[in-house]
């Protein structure tokens, strides 16, 4: 087991914070105080949620981006990769093996008319729930897990491009937890900084958007082995630390059905680099590694309000 220094996390966090300050000063001036999270955010709202969508570009000017509070919900159908030890026991070994399950994604935040705001994201994926063992005890398929994540970000909106597209860089903190129940129980509790950007463009009733973000994280791993087939040392709860560098990418298409409400569908990809522990029952087996990768990808569909 390799324990990596948390100084890497501190260094990465400092670099991301310095980048955010530079963006804020460039966009609003060195005397700007908009990093403060509190203020008067009583946005005006005409409550005409079902009024016709604004789809016309006047005089060649881009359609104005929305301000105020927003909310979004997506149902996700995600493929979660299997642990390497499980994958190596299956027949017809492939480069990637995973299983599908359902999950939920939430977004809440606001954007002011001065082009700054806050964004809160949340994920919850229950599963997969796949566990098959042959008559002789050999694992055929095993992928029992649970994933939850939340991140809070400071956002800015840059000046629109000449073709009407907008970019919103953001920086924040992220906590992600992946629990593997396949053999025993192992918790991966990851916390760190993240840096990303969202791009979107409206054309008529359609809005195309894409988002990328990267996050260096320190992973606090906790093991518990139990049940039939657990190895010597069952009940012992060792803990380790690993350094994880991850990323997420999204691509979405939304259709405005009114001024405020839209429906959308898209694709999401999440990757956590080497640093994930799985299959706790084999933690003391020779050659066991606690620095695997984790991949989750799949389709999303949902709705937005004022996004």
C-alpha positions as CSV (number, residue, x, y, z in Angstrom):
1,X,0.0,0.0,0.0
2,X,1.3,3.4,-1.0
3,X,0.5,6.4,1.2
4,X,1.0,9.6,-0.8
5,X,1.6,13.0,0.9
6,X,-1.3,15.3,1.4
7,X,1.0,18.2,0.4
8,X,0.1,17.4,-3.2
9,X,-3.5,18.2,-2.5
10,X,-2.5,21.5,-0.8
11,X,-0.3,22.5,-3.7
12,X,-3.0,21.7,-6.3
13,X,-5.6,23.6,-4.2
14,X,-3.3,26.7,-4.0
15,X,-2.8,26.6,-7.8
16,X,-6.6,26.4,-8.4
17,X,-7.3,29.2,-5.9
18,X,-4.7,31.5,-7.6
19,X,-6.3,30.8,-11.0
20,X,-9.7,31.8,-9.6
21,X,-8.4,35.0,-8.2
22,X,-6.8,35.8,-11.5
23,X,-10.0,35.2,-13.4
24,X,-12.0,37.4,-10.9
25,X,-9.5,40.3,-11.2
26,X,-9.4,40.1,-14.9
27,X,-13.1,40.0,-15.3
28,X,-14.2,42.5,-12.6
29,X,-11.0,44.4,-11.6
30,X,-8.6,44.0,-8.7
31,X,-10.8,45.8,-6.2
32,X,-13.7,43.4,-6.8
33,X,-15.3,41.8,-3.6
34,X,-17.6,39.4,-5.3
35,X,-15.9,36.3,-3.9
36,X,-18.0,37.0,-0.8
37,X,-20.8,34.3,-0.7
38,X,-23.4,36.6,1.0
39,X,-25.2,39.5,-0.5
40,X,-28.6,40.8,-1.7
41,X,-29.8,38.2,-4.1
42,X,-33.5,39.0,-4.1
43,X,-33.8,38.6,-7.9
44,X,-36.8,40.0,-9.6
45,X,-39.0,37.3,-11.2
46,X,-42.1,38.0,-13.2
47,X,-43.3,34.4,-12.5
48,X,-44.1,33.9,-16.2
49,X,-42.6,30.5,-16.3
50,X,-44.8,29.3,-19.2
51,X,-44.5,32.4,-21.4
52,X,-43.1,31.8,-24.9
53,X,-39.3,31.2,-25.0
54,X,-37.1,34.1,-26.2
55,X,-35.6,32.7,-29.4
56,X,-35.0,35.7,-31.6
57,X,-31.6,37.5,-32.1
58,X,-32.2,41.3,-32.5
59,X,-29.7,43.2,-34.6
60,X,-27.2,40.4,-34.7
61,X,-26.9,40.4,-30.9
62,X,-26.7,37.1,-29.1
63,X,-29.7,35.9,-27.1
64,X,-29.2,37.1,-23.5
65,X,-28.2,34.5,-21.0
66,X,-30.5,33.9,-18.0
67,X,-29.8,35.4,-14.6
68,X,-31.3,34.6,-11.2
69,X,-31.8,31.3,-9.4
70,X,-31.9,28.0,-11.4
71,X,-32.5,24.4,-10.8
72,X,-32.0,21.2,-12.8
73,X,-32.7,17.5,-12.3
74,X,-31.5,14.6,-14.4
75,X,-32.1,10.9,-14.3
76,X,-29.0,9.0,-15.3
77,X,-28.4,5.5,-16.7
78,X,-24.7,4.9,-15.9
79,X,-22.2,2.1,-16.6
80,X,-19.9,1.6,-13.6
81,X,-16.6,-0.2,-14.1
82,X,-15.9,-3.4,-12.2
83,X,-12.9,-3.9,-9.9
84,X,-9.8,-5.3,-11.6
85,X,-9.7,-8.4,-9.4
86,X,-13.2,-9.3,-10.4
87,X,-12.7,-8.5,-14.1
88,X,-9.6,-10.8,-14.1
89,X,-11.7,-13.8,-13.1
90,X,-14.3,-13.4,-15.8
91,X,-14.2,-15.1,-19.2
92,X,-13.5,-13.1,-22.4
93,X,-11.6,-10.4,-20.5
94,X,-12.0,-7.0,-22.2
95,X,-10.3,-3.7,-21.9
96,X,-13.3,-2.3,-20.0
97,X,-16.0,-4.2,-18.1
98,X,-18.9,-2.6,-16.3
99,X,-22.5,-2.8,-15.4
100,X,-25.4,-0.4,-15.8
101,X,-27.5,1.1,-13.0
102,X,-29.7,4.2,-12.4
103,X,-28.8,7.4,-10.6
104,X,-29.8,11.0,-10.1
105,X,-28.1,14.4,-10.6
106,X,-29.1,17.7,-9.2
107,X,-28.0,21.3,-9.8
108,X,-28.9,24.4,-7.8
109,X,-27.4,27.9,-8.1
110,X,-27.8,31.5,-9.3
111,X,-26.1,33.9,-11.6
112,X,-26.3,37.7,-11.1
113,X,-26.6,40.4,-13.8
114,X,-23.0,41.3,-12.9
115,X,-22.0,37.8,-14.3
116,X,-21.0,36.0,-11.1
117,X,-22.7,33.4,-8.9
118,X,-22.6,30.1,-7.2
119,X,-23.3,26.5,-8.3
120,X,-24.1,23.4,-6.2
121,X,-24.0,20.0,-7.9
122,X,-25.0,16.6,-6.5
123,X,-24.8,13.0,-7.6
124,X,-26.3,9.8,-6.2
125,X,-25.9,6.4,-7.9
126,X,-27.3,3.3,-6.2
127,X,-25.5,0.3,-7.6
128,X,-24.7,-1.6,-9.6
129,X,-26.2,-4.6,-7.8
130,X,-24.6,-7.4,-9.7
131,X,-23.1,-10.4,-7.9
132,X,-22.8,-13.9,-9.4
133,X,-20.7,-16.8,-8.1
134,X,-20.3,-20.2,-9.8
135,X,-21.0,-23.5,-8.0
136,X,-17.3,-24.0,-7.1
137,X,-17.1,-20.5,-5.5
138,X,-15.4,-18.7,-8.4
139,X,-16.6,-15.2,-8.9
140,X,-18.2,-14.8,-12.3
141,X,-19.5,-11.3,-12.0
142,X,-19.2,-9.0,-9.0
143,X,-20.0,-5.3,-8.9
144,X,-21.8,-4.0,-5.8
145,X,-21.4,-0.4,-5.2
146,X,-22.8,3.1,-4.3
147,X,-21.6,6.5,-5.4
148,X,-22.4,10.0,-4.0
149,X,-20.9,13.3,-4.7
150,X,-21.4,17.0,-4.0
151,X,-19.4,20.1,-5.1
152,X,-19.8,23.8,-4.4
153,X,-18.4,26.2,-7.0
154,X,-17.8,29.9,-7.5
155,X,-18.8,30.8,-11.1
156,X,-18.2,33.6,-13.6
157,X,-19.8,34.4,-16.9
158,X,-17.5,35.8,-19.5
159,X,-18.4,38.1,-22.4
160,X,-20.3,36.3,-25.2
161,X,-18.5,35.2,-28.3
162,X,-19.5,36.9,-31.6
163,X,-21.6,33.8,-32.6
164,X,-23.6,33.9,-29.3
165,X,-21.9,31.3,-27.2
166,X,-21.1,31.8,-23.5
167,X,-18.3,30.4,-21.3
168,X,-18.7,30.1,-17.5
169,X,-15.5,29.1,-15.7
170,X,-15.8,27.9,-12.1
171,X,-13.7,26.8,-9.2
172,X,-14.7,25.0,-6.0
173,X,-14.5,22.1,-3.6
174,X,-15.7,18.6,-4.2
175,X,-16.5,15.6,-2.0
176,X,-17.0,12.2,-3.6
177,X,-17.6,8.8,-2.0
178,X,-17.6,5.5,-3.7
179,X,-18.4,2.4,-1.6
180,X,-17.7,-1.1,-2.9
181,X,-19.6,-3.9,-1.3
182,X,-18.5,-6.7,-3.7
183,X,-16.4,-8.6,-1.2
184,X,-16.5,-7.0,2.2
185,X,-16.8,-3.2,2.3
186,X,-14.4,-0.5,1.4
187,X,-15.2,3.2,1.5
188,X,-13.4,5.7,-0.8
189,X,-13.9,9.2,0.8
190,X,-12.4,11.7,-1.6
191,X,-12.1,15.5,-1.0
192,X,-10.3,18.1,-3.0
193,X,-10.5,21.2,-5.2
194,X,-11.9,21.3,-8.7
195,X,-11.6,23.6,-11.7
196,X,-13.8,23.6,-14.8
197,X,-15.8,25.5,-17.4
198,X,-19.2,25.3,-19.0
199,X,-20.0,26.4,-22.6
200,X,-23.5,26.9,-23.9
201,X,-25.2,28.4,-26.9
202,X,-28.8,29.0,-27.8
203,X,-30.2,28.8,-31.3
204,X,-33.9,29.1,-31.5
205,X,-35.5,26.8,-28.9
206,X,-32.4,24.7,-28.7
207,X,-29.5,25.0,-26.3
208,X,-26.3,23.1,-26.7
209,X,-24.0,22.9,-23.8
210,X,-20.8,21.2,-22.7
211,X,-18.9,21.1,-19.5
212,X,-15.5,19.8,-18.4
213,X,-13.9,19.8,-14.9
214,X,-10.8,18.3,-13.2
215,X,-10.3,17.6,-9.6
216,X,-7.2,16.4,-7.6
217,X,-8.4,14.7,-4.5
218,X,-7.1,13.0,-1.4
219,X,-8.8,9.6,-0.9
220,X,-9.3,8.3,2.7
221,X,-9.9,4.5,2.4
222,X,-11.5,2.4,5.1
223,X,-11.8,-1.4,4.8
224,X,-14.1,-3.9,6.5
225,X,-14.1,-7.6,5.6
226,X,-17.0,-9.8,6.6
227,X,-19.2,-12.7,5.6
228,X,-18.6,-15.9,3.9
229,X,-15.3,-16.1,2.0
230,X,-13.6,-13.3,4.0
231,X,-9.9,-13.8,4.3
232,X,-7.8,-14.0,7.5
233,X,-8.1,-10.8,9.4
234,X,-11.9,-10.6,9.0
235,X,-13.3,-7.8,11.0
236,X,-10.1,-5.7,11.0
237,X,-10.7,-2.2,9.6
238,X,-7.4,-0.9,8.2
239,X,-7.3,2.5,6.6
240,X,-5.1,4.0,3.9
241,X,-4.6,7.2,1.9
242,X,-4.2,7.6,-1.9
243,X,-4.0,10.5,-4.2
244,X,-6.6,10.6,-7.0
245,X,-6.8,12.9,-10.0
246,X,-10.2,12.8,-11.7
247,X,-12.2,14.5,-14.3
248,X,-15.8,14.8,-15.6
249,X,-17.2,15.8,-19.0
250,X,-20.7,16.4,-20.1
251,X,-22.5,17.1,-23.4
252,X,-26.1,18.1,-23.4
253,X,-28.9,19.3,-25.7
254,X,-31.9,21.1,-24.3
255,X,-35.2,22.2,-25.8
256,X,-37.0,25.3,-24.4
257,X,-40.7,24.5,-24.0
258,X,-41.3,27.9,-22.4
259,X,-39.4,31.0,-21.3
260,X,-38.1,29.3,-18.1
261,X,-38.6,25.5,-18.5
262,X,-36.6,23.2,-20.8
263,X,-36.2,19.4,-21.2
264,X,-32.7,18.0,-21.9
265,X,-30.8,14.9,-22.7
266,X,-27.1,14.2,-22.7
267,X,-24.1,12.1,-21.9
268,X,-21.8,12.2,-18.9
269,X,-18.3,10.7,-18.3
270,X,-16.5,10.5,-15.0
271,X,-13.0,9.2,-14.4
272,X,-11.2,8.7,-11.1
273,X,-7.5,7.9,-11.8
274,X,-5.4,5.5,-9.9
275,X,-6.2,5.6,-6.2
276,X,-9.6,3.8,-5.8
277,X,-9.8,0.7,-3.5
278,X,-12.2,-2.2,-4.2
279,X,-13.0,-5.7,-3.0
280,X,-12.1,-5.4,0.7
281,X,-12.1,-9.1,1.4
282,X,-8.8,-9.4,-0.5
283,X,-7.1,-6.5,1.2
284,X,-4.4,-8.7,2.8
285,X,-3.9,-11.0,-0.2
286,X,-0.5,-10.9,-1.8
287,X,-0.5,-8.5,-4.7
288,X,-3.6,-6.7,-3.7
289,X,-3.7,-3.1,-4.9
290,X,-5.7,-0.2,-3.5
291,X,-5.0,2.2,-6.4
292,X,-7.4,1.1,-9.2
293,X,-9.2,3.4,-11.5
294,X,-13.0,4.0,-11.6
295,X,-15.0,4.9,-14.7
296,X,-18.7,5.9,-14.9
297,X,-20.4,6.9,-18.1
298,X,-23.9,6.9,-19.5
299,X,-26.9,8.9,-20.7
300,X,-28.8,11.5,-18.8
301,X,-32.2,13.1,-19.3
302,X,-34.2,15.6,-17.2
303,X,-35.5,19.2,-17.0
304,X,-34.2,22.6,-16.1
305,X,-35.8,25.7,-14.6
306,X,-34.2,29.0,-15.6
307,X,-30.9,27.3,-16.6
